[in-house]
Amino acid sequence: MTWKQVFTSSVGQKLTMGLSGIFLILFLIVHAGLNACIWAMDGGVMFNRAAHFMGDNVVPRVLEIGLFVFILLHIIQGLMLEASNRSKRGTPYAVSYGNRGSKWYSRSMGLLGTIILLFLVVHMVHFWIPSRFTGVAETTLPNGVEVHDLFSLMMATFQENIGVVILYVIGCISLAYHLAHGFQSAFRTMGVHNKRYVAMLKAIGYGFSVIVPLAFAMMPISMYFGWVK
Ligand code: HEM
């Protein structure tokens, strides 16, 4: 397979979707784990320390470039796959099988991905752009190190506006359904076809697609209701 075919043939497109999807799944695990430090109930010390470590080290910064490349690749390939599926589906089926043929969220990956993309744009404006470009207020850790006070920025973002909290929850619900199909689909594209492994993958995929988005959704919710101190 040539490089051109990797990005243009339907097998190549599925492969890039699967590989980029697995990278993004790994990112979500790290991101959710790091953010979970907000529940340490220590005024954000542990969270700010962890975020500072990620922002100040070479390896995470290089991985960050890879992350944005993979996100872009995933979006472009996803749009191309969606367009080619639509053109193949030009003639509607005589009988609609609804959820008996496939689940609604498997057929709506493009729509769910678009909602997640819109969420991501707002999310970058809230945190990533201030953190990297426009500036975040500093705070001093107990060991005397000055760091970005991302914890206070998060508190201010979520406590001031219920609309923002609702938007994040909608983003997380879309992520949950996107992962419910995407998780197992990515590994199957990588060649997992054995019946037992597929059943196991499905179970892990469903667990992942509930636990991770739920953890994310609880972050704005718990900050809004003042459950985080
Ligand atoms: C809903 C709860 C979430 C909260 C409170 C949250 C918080 C944050 C914060 C504070 C940052 C800035 C980190 C820094 O600059 O050091 C960030 C970056 C980022 N977040 Fe989230 N996030 C959430 C969910 C998500 C979800 C669901 C996704 C993906 C679908 C996501 C994708 C990203 C990306 C791509 C970045 C930039 C990554 C980087 O520069 O390393 N976030 N998030």
py3Dmol code that shows the C-alpha trace and the ligand (Angstrom):
import py3Dmol

protein = """\
ATOM      1  CA  MET A   1       0.000   0.000   0.000  1.00  0.00           C
ATOM      2  CA  THR A   2       1.434   3.424  -0.991  1.00  0.00           C
ATOM      3  CA  TRP A   3       1.232   6.480   1.322  1.00  0.00           C
ATOM      4  CA  LYS A   4      -1.394   7.965  -1.016  1.00  0.00           C
ATOM      5  CA  GLN A   5      -3.529   4.812  -0.655  1.00  0.00           C
ATOM      6  CA  VAL A   6      -3.202   4.977   3.157  1.00  0.00           C
ATOM      7  CA  PHE A   7      -5.150   8.248   3.069  1.00  0.00           C
ATOM      8  CA  THR A   8      -7.439   7.662   0.075  1.00  0.00           C
ATOM      9  CA  SER A   9      -8.416   3.945  -0.119  1.00  0.00           C
ATOM     10  CA  SER A  10     -11.297   2.877   2.123  1.00  0.00           C
ATOM     11  CA  VAL A  11      -9.084   0.258   3.879  1.00  0.00           C
ATOM     12  CA  GLY A  12      -6.360   2.886   4.438  1.00  0.00           C
ATOM     13  CA  GLN A  13      -8.915   5.387   5.729  1.00  0.00           C
ATOM     14  CA  LYS A  14     -10.350   2.859   8.200  1.00  0.00           C
ATOM     15  CA  LEU A  15      -6.805   2.054   9.332  1.00  0.00           C
ATOM     16  CA  THR A  16      -5.891   5.715   9.968  1.00  0.00           C
ATOM     17  CA  MET A  17      -9.227   6.201  11.768  1.00  0.00           C
ATOM     18  CA  GLY A  18      -8.488   3.171  13.965  1.00  0.00           C
ATOM     19  CA  LEU A  19      -4.873   4.115  14.744  1.00  0.00           C
ATOM     20  CA  SER A  20      -5.665   7.782  15.450  1.00  0.00           C
ATOM     21  CA  GLY A  21      -8.708   6.657  17.484  1.00  0.00           C
ATOM     22  CA  ILE A  22      -6.535   4.408  19.699  1.00  0.00           C
ATOM     23  CA  PHE A  23      -4.076   7.302  20.265  1.00  0.00           C
ATOM     24  CA  LEU A  24      -6.998   9.584  21.218  1.00  0.00           C
ATOM     25  CA  ILE A  25      -8.361   6.905  23.599  1.00  0.00           C
ATOM     26  CA  LEU A  26      -4.949   6.835  25.347  1.00  0.00           C
ATOM     27  CA  PHE A  27      -5.009  10.644  25.550  1.00  0.00           C
ATOM     28  CA  LEU A  28      -8.485  10.549  27.150  1.00  0.00           C
ATOM     29  CA  ILE A  29      -7.216   8.145  29.855  1.00  0.00           C
ATOM     30  CA  VAL A  30      -4.297  10.471  30.725  1.00  0.00           C
ATOM     31  CA  HIS A  31      -6.474  13.606  30.525  1.00  0.00           C
ATOM     32  CA  ALA A  32      -9.240  12.161  32.737  1.00  0.00           C
ATOM     33  CA  GLY A  33      -6.673  10.784  35.221  1.00  0.00           C
ATOM     34  CA  LEU A  34      -4.859  14.107  35.495  1.00  0.00           C
ATOM     35  CA  ASN A  35      -8.093  16.107  35.792  1.00  0.00           C
ATOM     36  CA  ALA A  36      -9.354  13.732  38.505  1.00  0.00           C
ATOM     37  CA  CYS A  37      -6.755  15.399  40.781  1.00  0.00           C
ATOM     38  CA  ILE A  38      -9.328  18.225  41.217  1.00  0.00           C
ATOM     39  CA  TRP A  39     -11.090  15.875  43.658  1.00  0.00           C
ATOM     40  CA  ALA A  40      -8.084  15.786  45.998  1.00  0.00           C
ATOM     41  CA  MET A  41      -9.884  18.537  48.015  1.00  0.00           C
ATOM     42  CA  ASP A  42      -6.624  20.438  48.503  1.00  0.00           C
ATOM     43  CA  GLY A  43      -7.572  23.725  46.798  1.00  0.00           C
ATOM     44  CA  GLY A  44      -6.213  22.496  43.454  1.00  0.00           C
ATOM     45  CA  VAL A  45      -2.589  21.953  44.595  1.00  0.00           C
ATOM     46  CA  MET A  46      -2.329  18.391  43.236  1.00  0.00           C
ATOM     47  CA  PHE A  47      -4.111  19.270  39.983  1.00  0.00           C
ATOM     48  CA  ASN A  48      -2.006  22.412  39.331  1.00  0.00           C
ATOM     49  CA  ARG A  49       1.175  20.452  40.084  1.00  0.00           C
ATOM     50  CA  ALA A  50       0.214  17.673  37.638  1.00  0.00           C
ATOM     51  CA  ALA A  51      -0.833  20.165  34.924  1.00  0.00           C
ATOM     52  CA  HIS A  52       2.460  22.047  35.426  1.00  0.00           C
ATOM     53  CA  PHE A  53       4.433  18.797  35.030  1.00  0.00           C
ATOM     54  CA  MET A  54       2.635  18.079  31.732  1.00  0.00           C
ATOM     55  CA  GLY A  55       3.116  21.628  30.435  1.00  0.00           C
ATOM     56  CA  ASP A  56       6.753  21.958  31.485  1.00  0.00           C
ATOM     57  CA  ASN A  57       8.253  18.710  30.173  1.00  0.00           C
ATOM     58  CA  VAL A  58       9.592  17.972  26.704  1.00  0.00           C
ATOM     59  CA  VAL A  59       7.917  14.551  26.232  1.00  0.00           C
ATOM     60  CA  PRO A  60       4.314  15.705  26.902  1.00  0.00           C
ATOM     61  CA  ARG A  61       4.926  18.802  24.731  1.00  0.00           C
ATOM     62  CA  VAL A  62       6.095  16.651  21.801  1.00  0.00           C
ATOM     63  CA  LEU A  63       3.140  14.295  22.376  1.00  0.00           C
ATOM     64  CA  GLU A  64       0.877  17.372  22.320  1.00  0.00           C
ATOM     65  CA  ILE A  65       1.952  18.079  18.716  1.00  0.00           C
ATOM     66  CA  GLY A  66       1.239  14.409  17.858  1.00  0.00           C
ATOM     67  CA  LEU A  67      -2.155  14.756  19.562  1.00  0.00           C
ATOM     68  CA  PHE A  68      -3.216  17.682  17.397  1.00  0.00           C
ATOM     69  CA  VAL A  69      -1.936  15.926  14.236  1.00  0.00           C
ATOM     70  CA  PHE A  70      -3.982  12.817  15.146  1.00  0.00           C
ATOM     71  CA  ILE A  71      -7.085  14.878  15.977  1.00  0.00           C
ATOM     72  CA  LEU A  72      -6.835  16.603  12.580  1.00  0.00           C
ATOM     73  CA  LEU A  73      -6.234  13.303  10.767  1.00  0.00           C
ATOM     74  CA  HIS A  74      -9.169  11.684  12.584  1.00  0.00           C
ATOM     75  CA  ILE A  75     -11.482  14.578  11.615  1.00  0.00           C
ATOM     76  CA  ILE A  76     -10.401  14.712   7.940  1.00  0.00           C
ATOM     77  CA  GLN A  77     -10.538  10.928   7.441  1.00  0.00           C
ATOM     78  CA  GLY A  78     -13.848  10.756   9.330  1.00  0.00           C
ATOM     79  CA  LEU A  79     -15.378  13.376   7.031  1.00  0.00           C
ATOM     80  CA  MET A  80     -14.056  11.564   3.930  1.00  0.00           C
ATOM     81  CA  LEU A  81     -15.401   8.192   5.136  1.00  0.00           C
ATOM     82  CA  GLU A  82     -18.782   9.756   5.955  1.00  0.00           C
ATOM     83  CA  ALA A  83     -18.952  11.375   2.489  1.00  0.00           C
ATOM     84  CA  SER A  84     -18.052   8.116   0.704  1.00  0.00           C
ATOM     85  CA  ASN A  85     -20.561   6.116   2.818  1.00  0.00           C
ATOM     86  CA  ARG A  86     -23.264   8.635   1.959  1.00  0.00           C
ATOM     87  CA  SER A  87     -22.551   8.497  -1.769  1.00  0.00           C
ATOM     88  CA  LYS A  88     -22.617   4.653  -1.679  1.00  0.00           C
ATOM     89  CA  ARG A  89     -25.898   4.848   0.241  1.00  0.00           C
ATOM     90  CA  GLY A  90     -27.308   7.112  -2.538  1.00  0.00           C
ATOM     91  CA  THR A  91     -30.275   4.796  -3.076  1.00  0.00           C
ATOM     92  CA  PRO A  92     -32.202   4.356   0.175  1.00  0.00           C
ATOM     93  CA  TYR A  93     -32.872   0.813   1.393  1.00  0.00           C
ATOM     94  CA  ALA A  94     -36.338  -0.525   0.455  1.00  0.00           C
ATOM     95  CA  VAL A  95     -36.867  -1.604   4.073  1.00  0.00           C
ATOM     96  CA  SER A  96     -35.376   0.267   7.006  1.00  0.00           C
ATOM     97  CA  TYR A  97     -34.085  -2.127   9.651  1.00  0.00           C
ATOM     98  CA  GLY A  98     -33.646   0.648  12.276  1.00  0.00           C
ATOM     99  CA  ASN A  99     -31.753  -0.607  15.314  1.00  0.00           C
ATOM    100  CA  ARG A 100     -31.974  -4.251  14.151  1.00  0.00           C
ATOM    101  CA  GLY A 101     -29.302  -3.669  11.484  1.00  0.00           C
ATOM    102  CA  SER A 102     -26.994  -1.481  13.578  1.00  0.00           C
ATOM    103  CA  LYS A 103     -27.281   0.830  16.591  1.00  0.00           C
ATOM    104  CA  TRP A 104     -28.299   4.468  15.909  1.00  0.00           C
ATOM    105  CA  TYR A 105     -24.984   5.750  17.304  1.00  0.00           C
ATOM    106  CA  SER A 106     -22.992   3.491  14.937  1.00  0.00           C
ATOM    107  CA  ARG A 107     -24.842   5.142  12.050  1.00  0.00           C
ATOM    108  CA  SER A 108     -24.354   8.653  13.554  1.00  0.00           C
ATOM    109  CA  MET A 109     -20.584   8.718  14.094  1.00  0.00           C
ATOM    110  CA  GLY A 110     -20.263  11.777  11.799  1.00  0.00           C
ATOM    111  CA  LEU A 111     -22.907  13.745  13.700  1.00  0.00           C
ATOM    112  CA  LEU A 112     -21.501  12.752  17.123  1.00  0.00           C
ATOM    113  CA  GLY A 113     -17.974  13.611  15.943  1.00  0.00           C
ATOM    114  CA  THR A 114     -19.167  17.046  14.774  1.00  0.00           C
ATOM    115  CA  ILE A 115     -20.758  17.797  18.193  1.00  0.00           C
ATOM    116  CA  ILE A 116     -17.477  16.719  19.875  1.00  0.00           C
ATOM    117  CA  LEU A 117     -15.547  18.985  17.482  1.00  0.00           C
ATOM    118  CA  LEU A 118     -17.760  21.967  18.388  1.00  0.00           C
ATOM    119  CA  PHE A 119     -17.270  21.129  22.071  1.00  0.00           C
ATOM    120  CA  LEU A 120     -13.495  20.938  21.510  1.00  0.00           C
ATOM    121  CA  VAL A 121     -13.360  24.390  19.882  1.00  0.00           C
ATOM    122  CA  VAL A 122     -15.113  25.945  22.917  1.00  0.00           C
ATOM    123  CA  HIS A 123     -12.950  23.834  25.243  1.00  0.00           C
ATOM    124  CA  MET A 124      -9.700  25.062  23.643  1.00  0.00           C
ATOM    125  CA  VAL A 125     -10.898  28.681  23.983  1.00  0.00           C
ATOM    126  CA  HIS A 126     -11.611  28.077  27.708  1.00  0.00           C
ATOM    127  CA  PHE A 127      -8.339  26.413  28.713  1.00  0.00           C
ATOM    128  CA  TRP A 128      -5.755  25.577  26.089  1.00  0.00           C
ATOM    129  CA  ILE A 129      -5.472  29.050  24.482  1.00  0.00           C
ATOM    130  CA  PRO A 130      -5.114  30.856  27.856  1.00  0.00           C
ATOM    131  CA  SER A 131      -2.657  28.201  29.063  1.00  0.00           C
ATOM    132  CA  ARG A 132      -0.430  28.386  25.970  1.00  0.00           C
ATOM    133  CA  PHE A 133      -0.952  31.873  24.543  1.00  0.00           C
ATOM    134  CA  THR A 134      -3.024  34.511  26.341  1.00  0.00           C
ATOM    135  CA  GLY A 135      -1.957  33.719  29.916  1.00  0.00           C
ATOM    136  CA  VAL A 136      -3.347  32.263  33.145  1.00  0.00           C
ATOM    137  CA  ALA A 137      -2.946  33.780  36.647  1.00  0.00           C
ATOM    138  CA  GLU A 138      -0.080  32.199  38.604  1.00  0.00           C
ATOM    139  CA  THR A 139      -0.156  30.546  42.014  1.00  0.00           C
ATOM    140  CA  THR A 140       2.638  29.305  44.300  1.00  0.00           C
ATOM    141  CA  LEU A 141       2.771  25.601  45.228  1.00  0.00           C
ATOM    142  CA  PRO A 142       3.728  24.620  48.830  1.00  0.00           C
ATOM    143  CA  ASN A 143       7.265  23.875  47.530  1.00  0.00           C
ATOM    144  CA  GLY A 144       7.615  27.471  46.301  1.00  0.00           C
ATOM    145  CA  VAL A 145       7.254  26.752  42.553  1.00  0.00           C
ATOM    146  CA  GLU A 146       5.170  29.268  40.559  1.00  0.00           C
ATOM    147  CA  VAL A 147       2.608  27.563  38.291  1.00  0.00           C
ATOM    148  CA  HIS A 148      -0.461  28.417  36.200  1.00  0.00           C
ATOM    149  CA  ASP A 149      -3.562  28.387  38.411  1.00  0.00           C
ATOM    150  CA  LEU A 150      -5.623  26.259  35.994  1.00  0.00           C
ATOM    151  CA  PHE A 151      -7.701  25.014  38.939  1.00  0.00           C
ATOM    152  CA  SER A 152      -9.060  28.521  39.670  1.00  0.00           C
ATOM    153  CA  LEU A 153      -9.636  29.081  35.939  1.00  0.00           C
ATOM    154  CA  MET A 154     -11.712  25.877  35.834  1.00  0.00           C
ATOM    155  CA  MET A 155     -13.671  26.873  38.958  1.00  0.00           C
ATOM    156  CA  ALA A 156     -14.419  30.311  37.475  1.00  0.00           C
ATOM    157  CA  THR A 157     -15.410  28.822  34.091  1.00  0.00           C
ATOM    158  CA  PHE A 158     -17.844  26.302  35.533  1.00  0.00           C
ATOM    159  CA  GLN A 159     -19.215  28.178  38.557  1.00  0.00           C
ATOM    160  CA  GLU A 160     -20.212  31.305  36.645  1.00  0.00           C
ATOM    161  CA  ASN A 161     -22.432  29.835  33.959  1.00  0.00           C
ATOM    162  CA  ILE A 162     -24.799  26.826  33.983  1.00  0.00           C
ATOM    163  CA  GLY A 163     -24.900  27.060  30.140  1.00  0.00           C
ATOM    164  CA  VAL A 164     -21.200  26.128  29.988  1.00  0.00           C
ATOM    165  CA  VAL A 165     -21.813  23.156  32.301  1.00  0.00           C
ATOM    166  CA  ILE A 166     -24.712  21.972  30.088  1.00  0.00           C
ATOM    167  CA  LEU A 167     -22.544  22.335  26.973  1.00  0.00           C
ATOM    168  CA  TYR A 168     -19.796  20.215  28.563  1.00  0.00           C
ATOM    169  CA  VAL A 169     -22.313  17.564  29.600  1.00  0.00           C
ATOM    170  CA  ILE A 170     -23.694  17.429  26.015  1.00  0.00           C
ATOM    171  CA  GLY A 171     -20.092  17.101  24.748  1.00  0.00           C
ATOM    172  CA  CYS A 172     -19.481  14.219  27.188  1.00  0.00           C
ATOM    173  CA  ILE A 173     -22.718  12.407  26.229  1.00  0.00           C
ATOM    174  CA  SER A 174     -21.728  12.663  22.543  1.00  0.00           C
ATOM    175  CA  LEU A 175     -18.262  11.374  23.450  1.00  0.00           C
ATOM    176  CA  ALA A 176     -19.847   8.411  25.288  1.00  0.00           C
ATOM    177  CA  TYR A 177     -21.866   7.313  22.234  1.00  0.00           C
ATOM    178  CA  HIS A 178     -18.970   8.029  19.847  1.00  0.00           C
ATOM    179  CA  LEU A 179     -16.753   5.758  21.991  1.00  0.00           C
ATOM    180  CA  ALA A 180     -19.457   3.073  22.377  1.00  0.00           C
ATOM    181  CA  HIS A 181     -19.000   2.347  18.672  1.00  0.00           C
ATOM    182  CA  GLY A 182     -15.486   3.741  18.103  1.00  0.00           C
ATOM    183  CA  PHE A 183     -13.603   1.833  20.829  1.00  0.00           C
ATOM    184  CA  GLN A 184     -14.356  -1.699  19.601  1.00  0.00           C
ATOM    185  CA  SER A 185     -14.413  -0.609  15.949  1.00  0.00           C
ATOM    186  CA  ALA A 186     -10.829   0.756  16.231  1.00  0.00           C
ATOM    187  CA  PHE A 187      -9.485  -2.535  17.633  1.00  0.00           C
ATOM    188  CA  ARG A 188     -11.444  -4.634  15.121  1.00  0.00           C
ATOM    189  CA  THR A 189      -9.915  -2.574  12.297  1.00  0.00           C
ATOM    190  CA  MET A 190      -6.511  -3.444  13.769  1.00  0.00           C
ATOM    191  CA  GLY A 191      -7.318  -7.121  13.178  1.00  0.00           C
ATOM    192  CA  VAL A 192      -9.094  -8.413  16.309  1.00  0.00           C
ATOM    193  CA  HIS A 193     -11.659 -10.862  14.882  1.00  0.00           C
ATOM    194  CA  ASN A 194     -11.574 -13.831  17.268  1.00  0.00           C
ATOM    195  CA  LYS A 195     -15.127 -14.236  18.689  1.00  0.00           C
ATOM    196  CA  ARG A 196     -13.981 -14.378  22.333  1.00  0.00           C
ATOM    197  CA  TYR A 197     -11.741 -11.334  22.002  1.00  0.00           C
ATOM    198  CA  VAL A 198     -14.441  -9.387  20.153  1.00  0.00           C
ATOM    199  CA  ALA A 199     -16.908 -10.079  22.986  1.00  0.00           C
ATOM    200  CA  MET A 200     -14.272  -8.980  25.527  1.00  0.00           C
ATOM    201  CA  LEU A 201     -13.477  -5.850  23.489  1.00  0.00           C
ATOM    202  CA  LYS A 202     -17.173  -4.955  23.350  1.00  0.00           C
ATOM    203  CA  ALA A 203     -17.482  -5.271  27.129  1.00  0.00           C
ATOM    204  CA  ILE A 204     -14.336  -3.186  27.782  1.00  0.00           C
ATOM    205  CA  GLY A 205     -15.455  -0.658  25.144  1.00  0.00           C
ATOM    206  CA  TYR A 206     -18.880  -0.185  26.734  1.00  0.00           C
ATOM    207  CA  GLY A 207     -17.300   0.131  30.201  1.00  0.00           C
ATOM    208  CA  PHE A 208     -14.796   2.693  28.913  1.00  0.00           C
ATOM    209  CA  SER A 209     -17.441   4.684  27.053  1.00  0.00           C
ATOM    210  CA  VAL A 210     -19.484   5.036  30.260  1.00  0.00           C
ATOM    211  CA  ILE A 211     -16.746   5.545  32.891  1.00  0.00           C
ATOM    212  CA  VAL A 212     -14.481   8.070  31.100  1.00  0.00           C
ATOM    213  CA  PRO A 213     -17.190  10.471  29.786  1.00  0.00           C
ATOM    214  CA  LEU A 214     -19.007  10.200  33.154  1.00  0.00           C
ATOM    215  CA  ALA A 215     -15.789  11.186  34.969  1.00  0.00           C
ATOM    216  CA  PHE A 216     -15.371  14.136  32.575  1.00  0.00           C
ATOM    217  CA  ALA A 217     -19.016  15.229  32.958  1.00  0.00           C
ATOM    218  CA  MET A 218     -18.733  15.114  36.770  1.00  0.00           C
ATOM    219  CA  MET A 219     -15.904  17.700  36.651  1.00  0.00           C
ATOM    220  CA  PRO A 220     -17.965  20.747  35.574  1.00  0.00           C
ATOM    221  CA  ILE A 221     -20.989  19.434  37.526  1.00  0.00           C
ATOM    222  CA  SER A 222     -19.093  19.049  40.802  1.00  0.00           C
ATOM    223  CA  MET A 223     -17.426  22.446  40.397  1.00  0.00           C
ATOM    224  CA  TYR A 224     -20.758  24.143  39.613  1.00  0.00           C
ATOM    225  CA  PHE A 225     -22.411  22.693  42.718  1.00  0.00           C
ATOM    226  CA  GLY A 226     -19.401  23.516  44.905  1.00  0.00           C
ATOM    227  CA  TRP A 227     -18.547  19.850  45.663  1.00  0.00           C
ATOM    228  CA  VAL A 228     -14.901  20.607  44.871  1.00  0.00           C
ATOM    229  CA  LYS A 229     -12.925  22.648  47.388  1.00  0.00           C
TER     230      LYS A 229
END
"""
ligand_1 = """\
43
HEM
C -15.303 17.797 30.756
C -14.265 17.968 31.520
C -12.943 18.493 31.021
C -12.192 19.406 31.688
C -12.524 20.047 33.021
C -11.003 19.634 30.902
C -9.968 20.496 31.243
C -8.887 20.815 30.453
C -7.840 21.747 30.789
C -7.761 22.527 32.114
C -6.959 21.780 29.753
C -5.679 22.655 29.639
C -4.488 21.825 30.113
C -3.193 22.582 30.003
O -3.071 23.458 29.172
O -2.281 22.258 30.748
C -7.456 20.878 28.739
C -6.838 20.620 27.527
C -7.342 19.796 26.558
N -8.490 19.054 26.610
Fe -9.749 18.943 28.170
N -11.058 18.849 29.772
C -12.247 18.149 29.785
C -12.701 17.254 28.821
C -12.095 17.026 27.617
C -12.577 16.115 26.610
C -13.853 15.277 26.775
C -11.717 16.177 25.565
C -11.735 15.427 24.269
C -12.811 14.965 23.698
C -10.680 17.128 25.906
C -9.640 17.476 25.087
C -8.633 18.364 25.429
C -7.510 18.677 24.561
C -7.279 18.117 23.162
C -6.695 19.573 25.267
C -5.353 20.165 24.835
C -4.343 19.102 25.221
C -2.978 19.538 25.523
O -2.605 20.647 25.207
O -2.255 18.731 26.108
N -10.932 17.609 27.156
N -8.617 20.299 29.192
"""
view = py3Dmol.view(width=600, height=400)
view.addModel(protein, "pdb")
view.setStyle({"model": 0}, {"cartoon": {"style": "trace"}})
view.addModel(ligand_1, "xyz")
view.setStyle({"model": 1}, {"stick": {}})
view.zoomTo()
view.show()
